[in-house]
Amino acid sequence: MKSWHAQALLPLAVLVGAPAYATEYLTVEQAQKAIFPDAERFVAMPVQLSAQQKEAITDQSGVKQRWDKQEVWRAEKGGRLLGWFLVDDVVGKHEFIHYAVGLLPEGRVRGVEVLIFRETYGDQIQRADWRKTLQGKTLADPFKLDKDVPNISGATLSCRNVMNGVKRLLVLQQVALPEAK
């Protein structure tokens, strides 16, 4: 027979093991306008990746392409392509970081926004000064933490994984978005 103490403490044990919080910084629509403020419209163009495309993305970026489907919008002004807006998830330390990247047609990062951060540590990556270090990056850049992208003490995994995710999305642009070539 279980004591009443064990029964009373079980919900507390479950609560302690749960993530402490999730912070939503921006919605998809807010991030779209933040990255492409001149865009008149965003056309949803989800990309279904083939096994060959996923393999090519993994090989060229050095980062596994986990998902078969990628959320992508075409940012337009006057019917002209301004760039691509992609929403992605990477693991921080234990939980997913939901973020967005704007890519210019020539394969350059326009901007990065953190949408939802679920970890208890490492949310410093949502600071504009850190995200700005990814602006302008192309696949010609080294994408090395503490070299061309600064590390934030206490947020190393978040920094590394978002940085690697951005690189992977630049490769995805080359592999799966034909207008980017």
C-alpha positions in Angstrom: 0.0 0.0 0.0 1.3 3.4 -1.0 1.6 6.1 1.6 -0.3 9.4 1.1 3.0 11.2 0.9 4.1 9.4 -2.2 0.7 10.0 -3.8 0.8 13.7 -2.9 4.3 14.2 -4.2 3.9 12.5 -7.5 2.2 15.5 -9.2 5.0 17.7 -7.9 7.7 15.3 -9.3 6.0 15.4 -12.7 5.9 19.2 -12.6 9.5 19.6 -11.6 10.5 17.4 -14.6 8.5 19.5 -17.0 10.1 22.4 -19.0 10.0 25.6 -16.9 8.6 27.8 -19.5 8.3 28.7 -23.2 8.7 32.3 -24.3 7.0 33.4 -27.5 8.8 36.4 -28.9 7.2 36.7 -32.3 4.4 35.2 -34.4 5.3 34.0 -37.9 3.6 37.1 -39.3 5.5 39.5 -37.0 8.8 37.8 -38.0 8.0 38.1 -41.7 7.5 41.8 -41.3 10.6 42.2 -39.2 12.8 40.5 -41.7 11.1 41.7 -44.9 9.5 45.1 -43.9 9.1 46.1 -47.6 7.2 42.9 -48.6 3.6 43.5 -49.7 2.8 39.8 -49.4 4.1 36.4 -48.3 3.1 33.4 -50.5 3.2 30.1 -48.6 5.2 27.6 -50.6 5.9 24.6 -48.4 8.7 22.5 -49.8 8.4 18.7 -49.8 11.9 17.3 -49.9 12.9 14.1 -51.6 15.2 11.7 -49.9 17.9 12.8 -52.4 17.4 16.5 -51.5 17.6 15.7 -47.8 20.8 13.8 -48.3 22.3 16.6 -50.4 21.4 19.2 -47.8 22.9 17.0 -45.0 26.1 16.4 -47.1 26.6 20.0 -48.2 25.8 21.6 -44.8 27.2 19.0 -42.5 23.9 19.2 -40.6 21.2 16.6 -40.8 18.0 17.7 -42.5 15.5 16.1 -40.2 12.2 17.1 -41.8 10.7 16.0 -45.1 8.7 19.2 -45.3 10.0 22.8 -44.8 7.8 25.8 -44.1 8.7 28.4 -46.8 7.1 31.7 -47.9 8.0 33.7 -50.9 8.4 37.4 -49.9 7.2 39.7 -52.7 6.8 43.3 -53.6 5.0 44.2 -56.8 5.2 40.5 -57.8 9.0 40.6 -57.6 10.8 38.1 -55.3 12.5 39.9 -52.4 13.6 36.6 -50.8 12.5 33.5 -49.0 11.2 33.3 -45.4 11.7 30.0 -43.7 10.5 28.7 -40.4 12.5 26.0 -38.7 13.2 24.2 -35.5 16.6 23.2 -33.9 17.2 21.5 -30.6 18.7 23.9 -28.0 19.9 21.7 -25.2 16.8 19.7 -24.6 13.9 21.5 -26.3 13.2 22.9 -29.8 14.0 26.5 -30.6 11.4 27.7 -33.2 13.1 30.4 -35.4 12.8 32.1 -38.7 15.3 33.0 -41.4 15.0 35.4 -44.3 17.2 34.5 -47.3 17.9 36.8 -50.2 17.6 35.4 -53.8 21.4 35.4 -54.2 21.9 33.1 -51.1 22.6 35.6 -48.4 21.0 35.8 -44.9 18.7 38.8 -44.7 17.8 38.2 -41.0 17.1 35.8 -38.2 14.3 36.0 -35.6 13.6 33.7 -32.6 9.9 32.9 -32.5 9.6 30.5 -29.5 12.3 29.6 -27.0 11.5 26.7 -24.7 14.8 26.1 -22.8 15.5 27.4 -19.3 18.9 28.8 -20.4 20.3 30.3 -23.6 17.6 32.7 -24.6 20.3 35.3 -25.1 20.2 34.2 -28.8 17.1 36.3 -29.2 19.1 39.5 -28.6 19.4 41.6 -31.8 23.2 42.0 -31.4 23.7 38.2 -31.6 21.2 37.6 -34.4 22.7 40.4 -36.4 26.0 38.4 -36.6 24.2 36.0 -38.9 23.1 38.7 -41.3 24.9 38.7 -44.6 26.2 35.2 -44.2 26.5 33.0 -47.3 27.7 29.5 -47.8 31.2 30.9 -48.4 31.4 31.9 -44.7 33.0 29.4 -42.3 30.0 29.2 -39.9 32.4 28.6 -36.9 31.3 29.4 -33.4 33.7 31.9 -31.8 35.2 32.6 -35.2 32.7 34.4 -37.4 29.7 33.8 -35.1 30.2 34.7 -31.5 29.4 32.3 -28.7 27.4 33.4 -25.7 28.4 31.9 -22.4 25.5 29.9 -21.1 24.0 29.6 -24.5 26.6 27.6 -26.4 24.3 24.9 -27.7 21.6 27.4 -28.7 24.2 29.5 -30.5 25.7 26.5 -32.3 22.4 24.9 -33.3 20.8 28.0 -34.6 24.0 28.9 -36.5 24.1 25.4 -38.0 20.4 25.6 -38.8 20.9 28.8 -40.7 23.7 27.2 -42.7 21.4 24.2 -43.5 18.7 26.5 -44.7 21.1 28.3 -47.0 21.9 24.9 -48.6 18.2 24.0 -48.7 17.7 27.2 -50.7 20.2 26.1 -53.3 18.9 22.5 -53.4 15.2 23.0 -53.3 14.3 26.6 -54.3 15.0 26.9 -58.0 14.5 30.6 -58.3 17.4 31.1 -55.9 19.9 29.7 -58.3 
